[in-house]
Amino acid sequence: MSGDGGKFHVGFPKNRRAFMHHTRETLRQCWKEGIPASFILIDVDHCKTINDSFGHHIGNELLREFAGKVHPRLREGDLFGA
């Protein structure tokens, strides 16, 4: 939950640690307030193969491209980390 009157916000945390922290806090707040929450894990296939074959910079570009496709489809209240 953000500090704007209890509304969720769509966002890209800066790194995995920030994402995990924000996710824990959001789920904790949902539990506390009795708000239903869902968690979806998406596994992008063949990332290791792409990293091994073409380098991590290409794998990172793939993830950025994927995140760019997902982000416009998020709703107010969705948290997304890539």
C-alpha positions in Angstrom: 0.0 0.0 0.0 1.3 3.4 -0.8 1.1 6.4 1.5 -1.6 8.1 -0.5 -4.7 7.4 1.6 -4.4 3.6 1.5 -4.6 3.1 -2.2 -2.4 0.6 -4.0 -0.2 1.7 -6.8 1.2 0.2 -9.9 5.0 0.2 -10.0 8.3 -1.3 -10.8 10.4 -1.7 -7.7 14.1 -0.9 -8.4 15.4 -4.3 -7.6 14.5 -7.7 -6.3 15.1 -6.7 -2.6 12.7 -3.7 -3.0 10.2 -5.9 -4.8 10.2 -8.5 -2.1 10.0 -5.9 0.7 7.1 -4.1 -1.0 5.3 -7.4 -1.7 5.6 -8.5 2.0 4.3 -5.1 3.2 1.4 -5.1 0.7 0.4 -8.7 1.6 0.7 -7.9 5.3 -1.5 -4.8 4.9 -4.1 -6.8 3.0 -4.1 -9.5 5.7 -4.5 -6.8 8.4 -7.3 -5.1 6.6 -9.0 -8.2 5.3 -8.5 -7.3 1.7 -8.3 -10.2 -0.7 -5.0 -10.5 -2.5 -3.7 -12.7 -5.3 -0.1 -13.6 -6.2 0.8 -14.7 -9.7 4.3 -16.1 -10.7 5.2 -16.0 -14.4 8.1 -18.1 -15.6 9.5 -16.8 -18.8 10.8 -19.9 -20.6 14.3 -20.4 -21.8 15.9 -17.4 -20.0 18.9 -19.4 -18.9 19.4 -20.7 -22.5 19.2 -17.1 -23.8 21.7 -15.9 -21.2 24.1 -18.7 -21.8 23.9 -18.4 -25.6 23.7 -14.6 -26.1 24.8 -13.1 -22.8 23.0 -11.6 -19.8 22.6 -8.2 -21.5 20.3 -9.9 -24.1 18.5 -11.8 -21.4 18.0 -8.6 -19.5 16.7 -6.9 -22.7 14.2 -9.8 -23.1 12.9 -9.3 -19.5 12.6 -5.5 -20.1 10.7 -6.2 -23.3 8.4 -8.6 -21.5 7.9 -6.1 -18.6 7.0 -3.4 -21.2 4.3 -5.7 -22.6 2.9 -6.4 -19.1 3.0 -3.0 -17.5 0.3 -1.3 -19.7 -2.1 -4.1 -18.7 -1.7 -3.7 -14.9 -4.5 -2.3 -12.9 -4.5 0.2 -10.1 -3.3 -1.8 -7.1 -1.1 -4.3 -9.1 2.5 -4.7 -8.2 4.8 -6.1 -10.9 8.5 -7.0 -10.7 10.6 -8.3 -13.4 
